Amino acid sequence: MEVLCYTRQPKDDMIYGRRMAYSMHLAIRDAGATFQPLHHNEGILYAKAVQNAQDGTLDARTMTAPWLFALENGGFGVLAVRTGADGEQDPKSEGCVLFFTSSDLVHYEEVGLCRLQEKGYIAEVRCSYDEQAHQYRICWKNENAQWFEGTCTVDREMKLCQDSVRESEVPGVQAVPLEESETGSIEGIVAGNRIEIPEETGAYLLKKLTVPVCVGMTLSGVEAAAGTADLEKVKAVALYSDGTKVERRIDWEDTDTDADVIRGKVHQESIPAPIAENRADPVCMYRDGKYYFIATNDADSNQTLYMRCSDTLAGIAAAPEVLFLDTKTYPGIGGLLWAPEFHEIGGKLYVFHAATSGEFFCEESRVRVLRDGGDPMCMEDWSEPVMVVKKDGSPLCEEGKVISLDMTVFSYEGKMYAMWSQRQFLPVDQGAWLYIAQIDEKEPWRLVSDPVCIARPEYSWENNHTYVVEGPYALEREGQLMVTYAAAAVDATYTVGLLKPVMGSDILDPANWCKNNYPLMSSNSAQGQYGTGHNSYLTDPDGLVWNFYHMRCNVDGPRSAAARRVHFDIDNEPMLDVTQELDLPQQYRSVEIRKS
């Protein structure tokens, strides 16, 4: 198999601007076939921002002219020209190229800058391993279109062997030319180079970076179902193109008939998109046989929060709303009611949300608790909002200078933790960063450890229009904790990323967290849905996990809530781009069994 790396020509800034286009994309093909883009023709590898030592702010970086090559002892290297936020020359990268390593072309480590010359900018770079000479050959073109070549070492870093450098009219590492027919209709492609990869690497790329499709259906438990009395033991097993399987419930038709064949439909919640207009940051909870839905209310500029209740997931769309919180009932709750979340802790039900006592710069995280035996749909059964405080009882943020929002909570190794987004505005706007701390299970509005920053908006898809990471929400799958979060401006460029800790480690240590280099969900994930982000998860009684998120039906449309099933890939990581049509096509929804 062959893989091709490339960047793209930028489009409209809201659709696919420079900060998205100037990244490394990948396409794949079998011998003689046309290259097919991976991950919705969206970048896989992005350069990190540079943090300013004086004030902690970030300066975005992009990358151009990527070059992919195989490493001597397995794995891959990537060299690229690091550029400024909009693709301009980067003064801090003068004379250097950016070096990455990868074991599988999905996960990457940014090793850092490699210096090739003292002055002037690099325009292009090439590298390959010379098996006969047992060394790497590297070639680069400067800003004056002069080629140079030499040798280099590659271990934990890349070092140029200075005594080997010479000017060259023809670079020693050649780029194999591409015919237009080979790249097919890859939109906006600015081709880099292509290399052969092992079949297992190609198979992994296809499974991780293409949307899986249901390709068949089988039944399980048929033998255990004696006649029609135990039909609940029969399950439909959906088979997907990535090799995964998903078990589903079956809605059987009339089982009292004398017919030899019993027919049914694979159960599928048909959730309209949007499920709720002018509702953002949606969260859904299943409790005592009912679904409860709450979200930020954009219809009145975030002055109220409303809750819905339904017997079914799909029923949320038409369910009546009741008031949960407004800006008149309690002192200190003045507006900007944001991102409510249900969380059950120690047998009690809480709603975490943000509110301000006055202006925007006083936004703080708060908590309400449902009284014992209370009705979640009854506003009076909830306590007055309590502000989240540090372990010494002081406010989480300095009012008027720093705000907190989007607080979520989760359990890890028997302890409760909170994670939230925090933004310092004064003395300088640093953008929104993600923080974590342990909390008191009996008083979950109180931290019992110091806040620690674990993620900043360093990738260009995280700082597109605004330097923001926010909206974290935890999900555990087969013993692995994962946190998805929203990034970039809350417009059509909004995206969702993924954080994972090393299990068993201290999660209050930022070094124990790993961030995906590319977004899991964006405006490219589903046709007609823009600015997808700020998501949460619900596990239904059948064990299926649902992704609730907000999106826009057009670039400038209002934020509106939507939902679809989460597909878990071969690494048990969430795939958020499997639409209902791909998840369960019509031809696989009908099943039947014969009576025994």
Disulfide bonds with the S-S distance in Angstrom:
none
